[in-house]
Amino acid sequence: MTDDYDHDDEANGRTTAPQSDYTAGRVALGTVVAAAGLAVTFGVPLLLL
């Protein structure tokens, strides 16, 4: 079997590994998105009761 995969993705800035470095800004954005999702999921039904 031959290796036809181009391994230069990291050099091009493209990574998909979950252990890749991430910034505090990305963590903050994820927290905001999670909070908004929880607000919609639980807040809207509670308001409609």
MARBAMI-957137 format. One record per residue: residue number from 1; y, x, z of N, C-alpha, C in turn. Coordinates in Angstrom, 2 decimals. Layout:
<sites>
{i: NUM | ny: Y | nx: X | nz: Z | cay: Y | cax: X | caz: Z | cy: Y | cx: X | cz: Z}
...
</sites>
This chain:
<sites>
{i: 1 | ny: -1.17 | nx: 0.86 | nz: 0.00 | cay: 0.00 | cax: 0.00 | caz: 0.00 | cy: 1.24 | cx: 0.91 | cz: 0.00}
{i: 2 | ny: 2.22 | nx: 0.57 | nz: -0.80 | cay: 3.43 | cax: 1.37 | caz: -0.88 | cy: 4.53 | cx: 0.75 | cz: -0.04}
{i: 3 | ny: 5.46 | nx: 1.59 | nz: 0.37 | cay: 6.59 | cax: 1.13 | caz: 1.18 | cy: 7.78 | cx: 0.91 | cz: 0.25}
{i: 4 | ny: 8.01 | nx: -0.34 | nz: -0.14 | cay: 9.10 | cax: -0.67 | caz: -1.06 | cy: 10.37 | cx: -1.10 | cz: -0.36}
{i: 5 | ny: 10.41 | nx: -0.98 | nz: 0.94 | cay: 11.54 | cax: -1.44 | caz: 1.73 | cy: 12.59 | cx: -0.35 | cz: 1.83}
{i: 6 | ny: 13.85 | nx: -0.71 | nz: 1.63 | cay: 14.96 | cax: 0.23 | caz: 1.76 | cy: 15.38 | cx: 0.28 | cz: 3.23}
{i: 7 | ny: 15.29 | nx: 1.43 | nz: 3.84 | cay: 15.55 | cax: 1.57 | caz: 5.27 | cy: 16.99 | cx: 1.94 | cz: 5.60}
{i: 8 | ny: 17.90 | nx: 1.73 | nz: 4.68 | cay: 19.30 | cax: 2.10 | caz: 4.91 | cy: 20.14 | cx: 0.95 | cz: 5.44}
{i: 9 | ny: 19.52 | nx: -0.10 | nz: 5.97 | cay: 20.28 | cax: -1.26 | caz: 6.46 | cy: 21.20 | cx: -0.89 | cz: 7.61}
{i: 10 | ny: 20.74 | nx: -0.05 | nz: 8.54 | cay: 21.60 | cax: 0.33 | caz: 9.67 | cy: 22.81 | cx: 1.10 | cz: 9.19}
{i: 11 | ny: 22.64 | nx: 1.93 | nz: 8.19 | cay: 23.76 | cax: 2.69 | caz: 7.64 | cy: 24.78 | cx: 1.76 | cz: 7.00}
{i: 12 | ny: 24.33 | nx: 0.61 | nz: 6.52 | cay: 25.22 | cax: -0.36 | caz: 5.90 | cy: 25.81 | cx: -1.34 | cz: 6.90}
{i: 13 | ny: 25.51 | nx: -1.19 | nz: 8.19 | cay: 26.06 | cax: -2.06 | caz: 9.21 | cy: 25.25 | cx: -3.32 | cz: 9.43}
{i: 14 | ny: 24.07 | nx: -3.42 | nz: 8.86 | cay: 23.26 | cax: -4.63 | caz: 8.98 | cy: 22.05 | cx: -4.33 | cz: 9.86}
{i: 15 | ny: 21.98 | nx: -4.98 | nz: 11.00 | cay: 20.82 | cax: -4.84 | caz: 11.87 | cy: 20.40 | cx: -6.22 | cz: 12.35}
{i: 16 | ny: 19.12 | nx: -6.37 | nz: 12.64 | cay: 18.61 | cax: -7.65 | caz: 13.13 | cy: 17.84 | cx: -7.50 | cz: 14.43}
{i: 17 | ny: 17.76 | nx: -6.31 | nz: 14.96 | cay: 16.97 | cax: -6.07 | caz: 16.16 | cy: 17.65 | cx: -6.68 | cz: 17.38}
{i: 18 | ny: 16.90 | nx: -7.38 | nz: 18.22 | cay: 17.51 | cax: -7.99 | caz: 19.41 | cy: 17.99 | cx: -6.97 | cz: 20.42}
{i: 19 | ny: 17.50 | nx: -5.73 | nz: 20.35 | cay: 17.93 | cax: -4.72 | caz: 21.30 | cy: 19.16 | cx: -3.94 | cz: 20.82}
{i: 20 | ny: 19.76 | nx: -4.40 | nz: 19.72 | cay: 20.95 | cax: -3.74 | caz: 19.21 | cy: 22.10 | cx: -3.87 | cz: 20.20}
{i: 21 | ny: 23.01 | nx: -2.91 | nz: 20.17 | cay: 24.17 | cax: -2.95 | caz: 21.05 | cy: 25.04 | cx: -4.16 | cz: 20.72}
{i: 22 | ny: 25.66 | nx: -4.72 | nz: 21.73 | cay: 26.59 | cax: -5.82 | caz: 21.54 | cy: 27.78 | cx: -5.62 | cz: 22.46}
{i: 23 | ny: 28.91 | nx: -6.19 | nz: 22.07 | cay: 30.15 | cax: -5.96 | caz: 22.79 | cy: 30.41 | cx: -7.09 | cz: 23.78}
{i: 24 | ny: 31.34 | nx: -6.85 | nz: 24.69 | cay: 31.73 | cax: -7.87 | caz: 25.66 | cy: 32.34 | cx: -9.07 | cz: 24.94}
{i: 25 | ny: 33.01 | nx: -8.84 | nz: 23.84 | cay: 33.58 | cax: -9.93 | caz: 23.06 | cy: 32.52 | cx: -10.86 | cz: 22.51}
{i: 26 | ny: 31.41 | nx: -10.28 | nz: 22.06 | cay: 30.31 | cax: -11.12 | caz: 21.56 | cy: 29.67 | cx: -11.91 | cz: 22.69}
{i: 27 | ny: 29.57 | nx: -11.30 | nz: 23.86 | cay: 29.02 | cax: -12.01 | caz: 25.02 | cy: 29.94 | cx: -13.17 | cz: 25.40}
{i: 28 | ny: 31.24 | nx: -12.92 | nz: 25.40 | cay: 32.21 | cax: -13.97 | caz: 25.73 | cy: 32.14 | cx: -15.11 | cz: 24.71}
{i: 29 | ny: 32.05 | nx: -14.77 | nz: 23.43 | cay: 31.94 | cax: -15.80 | caz: 22.40 | cy: 30.68 | cx: -16.63 | cz: 22.59}
{i: 30 | ny: 29.57 | nx: -15.98 | nz: 22.88 | cay: 28.33 | cax: -16.70 | caz: 23.13 | cy: 28.43 | cx: -17.61 | cz: 24.33}
{i: 31 | ny: 29.12 | nx: -17.16 | nz: 25.36 | cay: 29.31 | cax: -17.98 | caz: 26.56 | cy: 30.15 | cx: -19.21 | cz: 26.25}
{i: 32 | ny: 31.19 | nx: -19.05 | nz: 25.46 | cay: 32.05 | cax: -20.17 | caz: 25.08 | cy: 31.27 | cx: -21.17 | cz: 24.23}
{i: 33 | ny: 30.49 | nx: -20.67 | nz: 23.28 | cay: 29.69 | cax: -21.55 | caz: 22.42 | cy: 28.66 | cx: -22.30 | cz: 23.26}
{i: 34 | ny: 28.01 | nx: -21.60 | nz: 24.20 | cay: 27.02 | cax: -22.26 | caz: 25.08 | cy: 27.68 | cx: -23.33 | cz: 25.94}
{i: 35 | ny: 28.86 | nx: -23.02 | nz: 26.49 | cay: 29.58 | cax: -23.98 | caz: 27.33 | cy: 29.99 | cx: -25.22 | cz: 26.52}
{i: 36 | ny: 30.44 | nx: -25.00 | nz: 25.30 | cay: 30.82 | cax: -26.13 | caz: 24.44 | cy: 29.59 | cx: -26.98 | cz: 24.11}
{i: 37 | ny: 28.49 | nx: -26.35 | nz: 23.83 | cay: 27.26 | cax: -27.08 | caz: 23.54 | cy: 26.79 | cx: -27.89 | cz: 24.73}
{i: 38 | ny: 26.86 | nx: -27.31 | nz: 25.92 | cay: 26.48 | cax: -28.04 | caz: 27.13 | cy: 27.43 | cx: -29.20 | cz: 27.40}
{i: 39 | ny: 28.71 | nx: -28.98 | nz: 27.15 | cay: 29.69 | cax: -30.05 | caz: 27.35 | cy: 29.42 | cx: -31.22 | cz: 26.43}
{i: 40 | ny: 29.09 | nx: -30.94 | nz: 25.18 | cay: 28.78 | cax: -32.01 | caz: 24.24 | cy: 27.46 | cx: -32.69 | cz: 24.61}
{i: 41 | ny: 26.47 | nx: -31.88 | nz: 24.96 | cay: 25.14 | cax: -32.43 | caz: 25.26 | cy: 25.13 | cx: -33.31 | cz: 26.49}
{i: 42 | ny: 25.83 | nx: -32.88 | nz: 27.54 | cay: 25.78 | cax: -33.63 | caz: 28.80 | cy: 27.07 | cx: -34.41 | cz: 29.06}
{i: 43 | ny: 28.20 | nx: -33.90 | nz: 28.62 | cay: 29.48 | cax: -34.55 | caz: 28.91 | cy: 29.67 | cx: -35.85 | cz: 28.19}
{i: 44 | ny: 29.38 | nx: -35.88 | nz: 26.91 | cay: 29.57 | cax: -37.10 | caz: 26.12 | cy: 28.68 | cx: -38.23 | cz: 26.63}
{i: 45 | ny: 27.40 | nx: -38.01 | nz: 26.84 | cay: 26.58 | cax: -39.12 | caz: 27.39 | cy: 27.05 | cx: -39.60 | cz: 28.76}
{i: 46 | ny: 27.50 | nx: -38.69 | nz: 29.60 | cay: 28.00 | cax: -39.09 | caz: 30.92 | cy: 29.27 | cx: -39.93 | cz: 30.80}
{i: 47 | ny: 30.11 | nx: -39.62 | nz: 29.84 | cay: 31.34 | cax: -40.39 | caz: 29.64 | cy: 31.03 | cx: -41.79 | cz: 29.12}
{i: 48 | ny: 29.92 | nx: -41.93 | nz: 28.41 | cay: 29.57 | cax: -43.22 | caz: 27.83 | cy: 28.83 | cx: -44.13 | cz: 28.80}
{i: 49 | ny: 28.49 | nx: -43.65 | nz: 29.97 | cay: 27.78 | cax: -44.49 | caz: 30.96 | cy: 28.70 | cx: -45.49 | cz: 31.60}
</sites>
